């Protein structure tokens, strides 16, 4: 196959770093001819809307809409996303065809006045646009003021330096991919502060009927990460999850067993429902669905509907 693959991505430094990683892996797997690629940078609606939370603007699909349109109309062959940004349901004809090996899933605490969340003074402002992070911070430190902070990694760090907030939270995986892991003041224990579903994973989306591209992409897929992501996305689907609901969870494979832990919180962090499930990696989606159904059974649809209405 002597064709250059067109890789669609957002234009932020992190998105470009992820697209370049995919390009490098394709070249390593297939050589400079069959693995040749070029990057197509697209500005998404989510990149344009910075004056209000995503939950008010229409959800995390705002970061993928224009990129998926490029796939559908043939301008691109591959789309590269942060897996946590991919909507629960994909447009007809598109599939997640590969996932790269997952980076560290932990969240990083970044501050210039405190060594960790526990050390922040009462009333300090913590900036994050993530409803999950907001709810978890309020759960651990209800005395803090949590405010929305939008923008890419560099923008949020700049706002922190300018004193707009006293602390912010970022995905360690993103910091690592940007060569900025040193910016982290402290790291959260994922048991106490569980990550976003899909956090740390790079997802590759393609057209389902593009057999040639899917064959090339399959060579860089990491099956354990793919199984973990399938489990987490199944959990999200059962709960009708989007960026409008504070949801966290993490699936991982150890000794041949996939173990998942999921969490749904109220926006103030004071009410939470947790579920755990495990099984064979081949049953990843069933494991995620089982955990989601467990939470619905205990929390009730009314609780979940109240969450959606509140956010």
C-alpha positions in Angstrom: 0.0 0.0 0.0 1.8 3.1 -1.3 -0.6 5.7 0.1 0.0 8.4 2.8 -2.4 8.0 5.6 -4.1 11.3 6.6 -4.4 11.6 10.4 -7.0 14.1 11.7 -6.4 15.7 15.1 -7.1 18.9 17.1 -4.3 21.5 17.1 -3.4 21.7 20.7 0.2 20.8 21.7 -1.1 17.7 23.4 -3.3 16.6 20.5 -0.4 17.1 18.1 1.9 15.1 20.4 -0.6 12.2 20.4 -1.0 12.3 16.6 2.8 12.3 16.1 3.0 9.3 18.4 0.5 7.4 16.3 2.4 8.4 13.1 5.7 7.2 14.6 4.2 3.9 15.6 2.7 3.3 12.2 6.0 4.1 10.5 7.8 1.7 12.9 5.3 -1.1 12.4 5.1 -0.8 8.6 8.2 1.0 7.4 8.5 4.4 5.7 6.3 3.5 2.7 3.3 1.7 4.0 3.4 3.5 7.3 3.7 7.0 5.8 1.3 9.6 7.2 0.5 13.3 7.3 -1.3 15.2 10.0 -4.5 17.2 9.2 -5.1 19.8 12.0 -8.8 20.7 12.6 -10.3 23.2 15.0 -13.3 21.7 16.8 -16.3 23.5 18.3 -14.9 22.6 21.8 -11.7 24.4 21.0 -13.7 27.5 20.0 -16.0 27.6 23.0 -14.0 28.7 26.1 -16.4 30.9 27.9 -18.6 28.3 29.5 -18.4 24.6 30.7 -18.7 21.9 28.1 -21.8 20.6 29.9 -23.6 23.8 29.0 -22.3 23.9 25.4 -23.3 20.4 24.4 -20.9 17.8 25.8 -17.5 16.3 25.1 -18.6 15.4 21.5 -17.7 19.0 20.7 -14.0 17.9 20.7 -14.6 15.2 18.0 -17.4 16.4 15.8 -15.4 18.2 13.1 -12.7 15.4 13.2 -15.3 12.7 12.7 -16.9 14.7 9.8 -13.5 14.7 8.1 -13.4 10.9 8.4 -16.9 10.5 7.1 -16.4 12.7 4.0 -13.0 11.1 3.2 -10.7 14.1 4.0 -9.0 11.9 6.7 -8.3 8.2 7.1 -7.6 8.2 10.8 -8.7 10.3 13.7 -6.6 10.4 16.9 -8.3 11.3 20.2 -7.7 11.3 23.9 -9.9 8.3 24.7 -11.6 10.1 27.5 -12.9 12.7 25.0 -14.6 10.2 22.7 -18.4 10.3 23.1 -20.1 7.1 24.3 -21.8 6.6 20.9 -20.0 7.0 17.6 -21.5 8.1 14.3 -22.7 5.4 12.0 -19.9 3.9 10.0 -17.1 4.8 12.4 -15.3 2.6 14.9 -12.5 2.7 17.4 -10.1 0.4 15.6 -7.1 0.6 17.9 -5.9 1.9 21.2 -2.3 2.6 22.1 -0.8 1.3 25.3 -2.1 3.3 28.2 0.0 5.9 30.0 -0.3 6.6 33.8 -4.0 7.2 34.6 -3.4 9.4 37.7 -4.4 13.0 38.1 -1.8 15.5 39.0 -2.2 18.3 41.6 -0.5 21.5 40.5 -0.1 24.5 42.9 2.4 27.1 43.9 1.1 27.5 47.4 0.6 23.9 48.6 2.3 20.6 48.3 -1.0 18.7 47.9 -4.7 19.1 48.0 -4.8 18.6 51.8 -2.4 21.5 52.4 -4.5 24.1 50.6 -5.9 26.7 52.9 -9.7 26.9 53.5 -11.3 28.9 50.8 -8.6 28.5 48.2 -9.7 28.4 44.6 -9.2 25.1 42.6 -9.8 25.5 38.9 -11.0 22.6 36.7 -13.6 22.2 34.0 -14.0 18.5 34.7 -17.2 17.7 36.7 -15.5 14.5 37.9 -12.6 16.4 39.4 -14.9 19.1 40.8 -17.0 16.5 42.6 -14.0 14.6 43.9 -12.3 17.8 45.2 -15.6 18.8 46.9 -15.8 15.3 48.4 -12.4 15.5 49.9 -12.3 19.2 50.7 -15.7 20.8 50.9 -14.1 23.9 52.3 -12.4 24.8 49.0 -13.9 27.0 46.3 -14.1 25.0 43.0 -14.3 27.1 39.8 -14.4 26.2 36.1 -11.1 26.5 34.3 -11.1 25.8 30.5 -8.3 25.7 28.0 -5.5 23.4 27.0 -2.7 22.4 29.4 -0.5 25.4 28.8 -3.5 27.8 29.1 -4.5 26.3 32.5 -0.9 26.4 33.8 -0.6 30.1 32.7 -3.8 31.0 34.6 -2.4 29.2 37.6 0.8 31.3 37.4 -1.3 34.5 37.0 -3.0 33.7 40.3 -6.5 33.2 38.8 -6.6 30.0 40.9 -4.5 28.6 43.7 -4.4 25.1 42.3 -5.5 23.1 39.2 -5.7 19.4 38.3 -4.3 17.8 35.1 -3.9 14.3 33.7 -0.4 13.1 34.3 -0.5 11.3 31.0 -0.9 14.6 29.2 1.9 16.2 31.1 4.2 13.3 30.3 3.4 13.4 26.6 4.2 17.1 26.6 7.5 16.5 28.5 6.0 18.5 31.4 5.6 15.9 34.1 7.8 18.2 36.3 4.9 20.6 36.5 3.0 18.2 38.9 3.3 19.2 42.5 1.8 15.9 43.7 0.0 12.9 42.3 -3.4 11.6 43.4 -3.8 8.0 44.5 -6.3 6.5 41.9 -8.1 4.6 44.6 -9.0 7.8 46.4 -9.2 10.0 43.3 -10.3 7.7 40.4 -9.5 8.8 36.9 -11.9 9.6 34.0 -13.0 6.7 32.0 -10.4 6.3 29.2 -7.9 8.6 30.8 -4.3 8.0 29.7 -5.3 6.1 26.5 -5.0 7.3 22.9 -7.8 6.1 20.7 -7.7 5.7 16.9 -11.0 6.1 15.0 -11.5 5.0 11.4 -14.2 4.2 8.9 -15.5 0.7 9.6 -15.5 -0.2 5.9 -11.9 1.0 5.3 -10.3 -2.4 5.4 -6.9 -1.3 4.2 -6.5 1.4 6.9 -7.9 -0.8 9.6 -5.4 -3.5 8.7 -2.5 -1.1 9.1 -3.9 0.4 12.4 -4.4 -3.1 13.9 -0.6 -3.5 14.1 -0.3 -0.8 16.7 -3.3 -1.8 18.8 -2.6 -2.8 22.5 -5.2 -5.5 23.4 -5.0 -5.1 27.2 -5.7 -1.3 26.9 -8.4 -2.0 24.3 -10.1 -4.4 26.7 -9.9 -2.0 29.6 -11.3 0.9 27.4 -14.1 -1.4 26.2 -15.1 -2.1 29.8 -15.0 1.5 30.8 -17.0 2.7 27.8 -19.6 0.0 28.4 -20.0 1.3 32.0 -20.4 4.8 30.6 -23.0 3.6 28.1 -25.2 1.9 30.7 -25.2 5.1 32.8 -25.8 7.3 29.7 -22.7 9.1 30.7 -21.3 12.3 29.2 -19.5 15.3 30.5 -22.8 16.3 32.2 -22.4 13.7 34.9 -19.5 13.2 37.4 -18.4 9.7 36.6 -15.0 8.0 37.3 -13.6 4.5 36.8 -10.6 2.4 36.0 -10.3 -1.1 34.5 -7.0 -3.0 34.5 -5.8 -6.5 33.8 -3.7 -8.4 36.4 -2.8 -12.0 36.2 -5.2 -12.5 33.4 -8.2 -11.0 35.2 -9.8 -7.7 34.2 -10.9 -5.8 37.3 -13.1 -2.7 37.1 -14.1 -0.1 39.7 -16.6 2.6 38.8 -17.9 5.6 40.7 -20.8 8.0 40.2 -21.0 11.2 42.3 -23.3 14.1 43.0 -21.9 17.4 41.9 -21.1 18.3 45.5 -19.3 15.1 46.0 -21.3 14.2 49.1 -23.3 11.3 47.6 -21.5 8.6 45.7 -22.3 5.1 44.4 -19.4 2.7 43.7 -19.4 -0.7 41.9 -16.7 -3.3 41.3 -16.7 -6.2 38.8 -14.2 -8.5 37.3 -13.8 -11.4 34.8 -11.9 -12.4 31.7 -10.6 -9.7 29.4 -12.7 -11.2 26.6 -15.8 -10.3 28.7 -14.7 -6.6 29.0 -18.0 -5.0 27.8 -20.1 -7.4 30.0 -18.1 -6.5 33.0 -18.5 -2.8 32.5 -22.3 -3.2 31.9 -22.6 -5.3 35.0 -21.0 -2.6 37.1 -23.2 0.1 35.6 -26.4 -1.9 36.2 -25.3 -2.5 39.8 -25.1 1.3 40.4 -28.4 1.9 38.7 -30.0 -0.8 40.8 -28.7 0.8 44.0 -28.8 4.5 43.1 -32.0 4.4 41.1 -32.8 6.2 37.9 -34.2 9.2 39.8 -30.7 9.9 41.3 -29.1 9.7 37.9 -31.8 11.9 36.3 -31.4 14.4 39.1 -27.6 14.5 38.3 -28.2 15.1 34.6 -30.7 17.9 35.4 -28.3 19.5 38.0 -25.3 19.5 35.6 
